[in-house]
Amino acid sequence: MVIKDNRTYASVRYLAEAYGYKVTWDQATNTVVLNSETE
């Protein structure tokens, strides 16, 4: 995490995995894909 200009920034992967999501990267579209573990 980084604190800058009185804001806290955290990586999407860190937050998503903390809440039980699987995080993958779609190279073809340059997007992050979040899937719940229940799917």
C-alpha positions, -999 to +999 in steps of 0.1 A: +000+000+000+010+036-006-002+067+011+000+098-011-017+132-008-037+119+022-051+089+002-043+052+006-037+032-025-037-006-025-034-031-054-065-046-069-051-080-065-044-076-027-079-063-020-098-088-043-079-118-029-085-106+007-123-108-001-121-142-017-119-133-054-097-150-080-077-125-100-065-131-135-051-110-163-066-110-198-037-103-221-058-099-252-079-071-238-054-058-212-080-061-184-081-075-149-107-102-144-122-108-109-142-140-102-158-150-070-148-184-057-184-195-056-188-193-094 
